Amino acid sequence: MAAQSESLKFACSPDQAKTLTAHRKGELDLGHRDATWFLLATCDVPEPDVHEPADWVGVDRGIVNLASTSDGDNHQGRVVPAALLERVVRSGVRAGRASPR
């Protein structure tokens, strides 16, 4: 059986079309399963750059210590230093909810 080259229209998202155009390797295959057609393509997409944070702080909330930071500071009582509170708020950490007993 000889291979044929034909035009075939298909639908996909703009992002998928861009990836297919830029990174396709080899041939395309047309598959059929459960009354649905699929276009099978191999794409060689480069690995994205890994983002390493320059500065961060981890905060554990507890019962004995209100907050313990990854810097090693423990904060107890009702007063949390403004600088710590600002760092936590900036990081986008949401307060946990107590579970009902």
C-alpha positions in Angstrom: 0.0 0.0 0.0 1.5 3.3 -1.0 1.4 6.3 1.3 -0.7 9.2 0.1 -0.3 12.9 0.9 -3.6 14.7 1.2 -4.9 17.8 2.8 -7.1 17.2 5.8 -8.8 19.9 7.7 -9.0 19.6 11.5 -10.0 21.8 14.4 -7.8 22.6 17.4 -7.1 25.5 19.8 -4.7 28.3 18.7 -2.1 27.1 21.2 -2.2 23.6 19.9 -1.9 24.8 16.3 1.1 26.9 17.3 2.8 24.0 19.1 2.1 21.7 16.2 3.5 24.1 13.6 6.6 25.0 15.6 7.6 21.6 17.1 6.1 18.7 15.0 8.5 15.9 14.4 7.9 13.2 11.8 4.6 12.0 10.3 1.1 12.6 11.5 -1.3 9.7 12.0 -5.1 9.7 11.9 -6.7 7.5 14.6 -10.3 6.4 15.1 -11.8 5.2 18.5 -15.3 5.1 19.8 -16.7 7.0 16.8 -14.2 9.9 17.3 -11.3 10.8 15.1 -7.9 11.9 16.5 -4.9 13.5 14.9 -1.8 11.9 16.4 1.4 14.0 16.3 4.8 13.8 17.9 6.1 17.2 19.0 9.6 17.9 20.4 8.8 20.7 22.9 11.8 22.2 24.8 11.8 22.1 28.6 10.7 25.4 30.1 13.2 27.4 32.2 12.9 26.6 35.9 12.0 29.6 38.1 14.0 29.7 41.3 12.7 32.1 43.9 15.2 34.6 45.1 13.6 35.3 48.5 10.9 33.4 50.4 9.7 32.5 53.8 7.8 29.5 55.0 5.3 29.9 57.9 3.9 27.1 60.0 1.0 27.9 62.2 0.6 26.0 65.4 -1.0 25.8 68.8 1.9 26.5 71.1 3.7 28.9 68.7 1.3 31.1 66.7 3.7 31.2 63.8 7.1 29.6 63.2 9.1 30.8 60.2 11.6 28.9 58.1 14.1 31.5 59.3 13.8 29.9 62.8 11.8 32.7 64.5 8.9 31.6 66.7 6.1 34.1 67.4 3.7 33.5 70.3 0.7 35.4 71.7 -1.6 37.8 70.0 1.0 40.2 68.6 2.6 39.3 65.3 5.4 41.7 64.2 4.2 43.9 61.3 7.2 42.9 59.1 6.2 39.2 59.4 2.6 39.8 58.8 3.4 41.9 55.7 5.6 39.1 54.3 2.9 36.5 54.8 0.2 38.7 53.2 2.5 39.5 50.3 3.1 35.8 49.7 -0.6 35.2 49.2 -0.9 32.6 51.9 -4.5 32.2 53.1 -5.5 31.5 56.6 -6.6 27.9 57.3 -10.0 27.2 58.7 -10.6 25.3 61.9 -12.5 22.1 61.5 -15.7 21.8 63.5 -15.7 19.3 66.3 
